[in-house]
Amino acid sequence: MHVNKTSRRSRATGAVAVTAAATLALAACGGGDNGGAGNGEAAEGVEGGGTVSAYNCEPQFLVPANSTEVCGSWVLGSLFTGLTQTDFDTYEPTAGVAESWDTEDNVTWTFTLGEDWTFHDGEAITAQTFVDTYNWAVDPDNAQQSANFFDNFLGYQEVVDGDAEEMEGVRAVDDYTLEIELTEPFSPLPDMLTYTAFYPLPSVAYDDIEAFEQAPVGNGRYMMDGEWEHDQQIAVNRFEDWAGENPGLPERIEWKIYSEVDTAYLDVQAGNLDILDNAPANRRTTVEADFGDNAQDFDTSSFTYLGFPLYQEEFQDVDVRHALSMAIDRELIIDNIFDGAQTPAENIIPPDLIEGNENTCEFCQYDPEAAAELYEEAGGPDELTVYFNSGAGHEDWVEAVANQWRDNLGIEDITFESLEFAQYLGLHDEQEITGPYRLGWTLSYPSAQYAMEPIYSTGASSNYADYSSEEFDDLLSQANAETDPDAAAELYTDAEAILLEDMPVIPLWFTNYQVVHSDRIDGESIFMDQATFTRLEQVVVTEE
Amino acid sequence: MTRYIIRRLLQFIPVILISTLIVYALVFAIPGDPIRALAGDRPMSDAVRETLREQYNLDDPFLVQYFKYIWGIITALDFGSTFNGRPVTDIIEQRLPVTATLALVTFVIQTIMGIIAGILAALYRDRFFDRFVQVSTVAMVALPTLVIGFLLQLIFGLNLGWFPIAGVNNGISSYILPALTMAAVSTGILARLVRSELLDSLKSDYVRTATAKGMKRTRVITRHGLRNSLIPAVTFIGADLASMMAGSIIVETIFNLPGLGQQVFASIQGQEGTVVVGIVTLFVLFFVVINLIVDLLYGLLDPRIRYE
């Protein structure tokens, strides 16, 4: 039986009006419940919490501001706690190292830090800790990949250009008061600060960052047990002096690093491994037989789309884009190629977010007749090249989409251009794409702003479609400036409606992850968040 | 003899230089910017990208990059590092024992099983055991390594639970299934080779003479039959041992053994030229050394072969 946890959870739409202050109150009385689904009250957990082992891939980096992929970020999420954390019941920011925060204008933010936070080595955490960390992270000499997450901090550009040593916008007012000043209003800041790039670093990190990376000293629920055993495992133990509200349930987490997901799947089946967070697609049909109740599905924010190079003339007519979208039978492809492992996207903002909505996207509905008519009238191109990156399993569905275009729109001549990822990204950078292209997006932090701004706002870093809409840009900056969360959510939704109408990209689907686990784990306690991280800190281990 | 060995060793230098140059050129020829790919869908700021490209000499022309690399090795024994800053020597140090153990276990399994099966098949020619060897070796040679690996994992790992499915945490038993997978093809070939060679020599004049002189059968087989049939077998085993490194790429990946093969695979995907070259150089070295040993073994097996 596969229970869809995320849809069962009560969805907070619009009605959740919480100011920063109220969030604090909520966090304070919410107490021990940081979990989405069925939490720690399960009495059958072993004493002390036990050990949970989980599949992971080999991280690229274990330095917070340098980690951009899931393998590393997942581990770092247990080792570190940022200024804020996400409440997985509501997907709102809640207290982390910062007990509370306040802003008048969404530009200047004041964070009041808790006073008993320390790193695993005992070093106290103060406002200065964050000042030092953030400045270190953006210093180009340190080449941290996530440095550009700070690009709306006042003084970021000066540091990058080498004109300043420190960002003007990050200041320690006193030991436990941190002030962050931005270049423009940005309401999702508390959400953004939950992201990996914003975790604090202890002073020992600056001495020798490469040595530090082998056994990062953090301030999170868990601390390293020994070093990062490359390609084998990373083991962490619960940090008993953690200053936060709800410490981790398992006493120990062991990430076992595998080069093949299939092998990990067999190991869970044999009981050698507790959790595999993403059963391979080719196993979908046998999961039921192999695992029965020990498998669960989760919707995530992992979004797949086909973008249009709007810098090419033939895609500038919005009718052409609508027709191409309406000619795709998403359900059919999901059933036949993914064995149901995706949820058709009728949104740009993942529906589970506060700002997510149920309004369907008019032009995402499969309607081959209308599509053909529209395509004909608009004089859509009669030959297409479809781009995707090779070796990542996109071949089958891209071909299925092309077949539907052939059948439904009569486009006879469709060719494919599949390239290695590095080269593929290079073509995008150079604007050398001549047809629809596949790309994906996963939320780093749960905010509608992050689901849209980096991809669709004029000149944004991931705006490979070269889309530009003044109206959309305006709505987004209004939303970012809006201090009332309700009003902000509404503005984000309005902005999304423009995207669904203009369709710079065809929304295809949100990936559905299938978590399989051993008999040692209480299945009810497993929860995967929107960023595709299984929250290991709240897993209940039932046998040693 | 000594002069021969020294001459052969000196030949290593150009072989290694040329092969590293070729490998480096191949990795260099993969299109796209590896630094760009590091960050995935998310773009990296120009400042960070420039710093990294500079750090890894990626803006230099190919030959300059190559010479900087070789120069680093010659002057400072610096074999470079991965794009995440791990020295290649660390990686080799950590992974070499895994691959070496795998190769050793495989070598032992395939040599013992192959030779014994070949001898028995020859001695019991056309009987049940011979037929069994003939059929099973065809299957072993014909099945892709990947399939054999998954089958062994399913049967002996999952269903019977005799051996671990993955990883290296259970000592030598961790290596049994991967080694069996890797040994399959060679065991099959070796068994057939030994069988036919032994049958040939058992029919030959000197064996008949020896038998006629009243020598014991076991002695005839071991001293006269086997010794002469072993030269092709040694050649094969040598060549096979040398090429085992390539086989380790697939086997280490499916059995999740953190060895050199798995690393080569990952590093080619990540366009990590320095890592690929470092490990491939090691493979090449291994290959030429094994070949030298095989050549020297000929002399021991057949005194008519002499090197000067």
HADDOCK unambig.tbl for C-alpha pairs under 7 A between the chains (distance, minus, plus):
assign (segid A and resid 60 and name CA) (segid B and resid 84 and name CA) 6.40 0.50 0.50
assign (segid A and resid 61 and name CA) (segid B and resid 84 and name CA) 6.45 0.50 0.50
assign (segid A and resid 68 and name CA) (segid B and resid 39 and name CA) 6.14 0.50 0.50
assign (segid A and resid 140 and name CA) (segid B and resid 47 and name CA) 5.86 0.50 0.50
assign (segid A and resid 140 and name CA) (segid B and resid 48 and name CA) 5.59 0.50 0.50
assign (segid A and resid 140 and name CA) (segid B and resid 51 and name CA) 6.93 0.50 0.50
assign (segid A and resid 141 and name CA) (segid B and resid 51 and name CA) 6.73 0.50 0.50
assign (segid A and resid 143 and name CA) (segid B and resid 48 and name CA) 4.56 0.50 0.50
assign (segid A and resid 143 and name CA) (segid B and resid 51 and name CA) 6.18 0.50 0.50
assign (segid A and resid 143 and name CA) (segid B and resid 52 and name CA) 6.61 0.50 0.50
assign (segid A and resid 144 and name CA) (segid B and resid 48 and name CA) 6.49 0.50 0.50
assign (segid A and resid 145 and name CA) (segid B and resid 39 and name CA) 6.96 0.50 0.50
assign (segid A and resid 145 and name CA) (segid B and resid 44 and name CA) 5.80 0.50 0.50
assign (segid A and resid 145 and name CA) (segid B and resid 48 and name CA) 6.48 0.50 0.50
assign (segid A and resid 148 and name CA) (segid B and resid 45 and name CA) 5.82 0.50 0.50
assign (segid A and resid 160 and name CA) (segid B and resid 47 and name CA) 6.77 0.50 0.50
assign (segid A and resid 231 and name CA) (segid B and resid 258 and name CA) 5.87 0.50 0.50
assign (segid A and resid 232 and name CA) (segid B and resid 258 and name CA) 6.84 0.50 0.50
assign (segid A and resid 258 and name CA) (segid B and resid 256 and name CA) 5.63 0.50 0.50
assign (segid A and resid 259 and name CA) (segid B and resid 253 and name CA) 5.76 0.50 0.50
assign (segid A and resid 259 and name CA) (segid B and resid 256 and name CA) 5.64 0.50 0.50
assign (segid A and resid 260 and name CA) (segid B and resid 253 and name CA) 6.42 0.50 0.50
assign (segid A and resid 260 and name CA) (segid B and resid 254 and name CA) 5.92 0.50 0.50
assign (segid A and resid 260 and name CA) (segid B and resid 256 and name CA) 6.78 0.50 0.50
assign (segid A and resid 263 and name CA) (segid B and resid 166 and name CA) 6.71 0.50 0.50
assign (segid A and resid 263 and name CA) (segid B and resid 254 and name CA) 6.37 0.50 0.50
assign (segid A and resid 263 and name CA) (segid B and resid 255 and name CA) 6.75 0.50 0.50
assign (segid A and resid 266 and name CA) (segid B and resid 158 and name CA) 6.86 0.50 0.50
assign (segid A and resid 267 and name CA) (segid B and resid 165 and name CA) 6.39 0.50 0.50
assign (segid A and resid 270 and name CA) (segid B and resid 158 and name CA) 5.34 0.50 0.50
assign (segid A and resid 421 and name CA) (segid B and resid 37 and name CA) 6.40 0.50 0.50
assign (segid A and resid 422 and name CA) (segid B and resid 32 and name CA) 4.56 0.50 0.50
assign (segid A and resid 422 and name CA) (segid B and resid 33 and name CA) 5.44 0.50 0.50
assign (segid A and resid 422 and name CA) (segid B and resid 34 and name CA) 5.87 0.50 0.50
assign (segid A and resid 422 and name CA) (segid B and resid 36 and name CA) 6.15 0.50 0.50
assign (segid A and resid 422 and name CA) (segid B and resid 37 and name CA) 4.58 0.50 0.50
assign (segid A and resid 423 and name CA) (segid B and resid 31 and name CA) 5.56 0.50 0.50
assign (segid A and resid 423 and name CA) (segid B and resid 32 and name CA) 3.64 0.50 0.50
assign (segid A and resid 423 and name CA) (segid B and resid 33 and name CA) 6.59 0.50 0.50
assign (segid A and resid 426 and name CA) (segid B and resid 32 and name CA) 6.13 0.50 0.50
assign (segid A and resid 461 and name CA) (segid B and resid 43 and name CA) 6.31 0.50 0.50
assign (segid A and resid 462 and name CA) (segid B and resid 42 and name CA) 6.76 0.50 0.50
assign (segid A and resid 462 and name CA) (segid B and resid 43 and name CA) 6.47 0.50 0.50
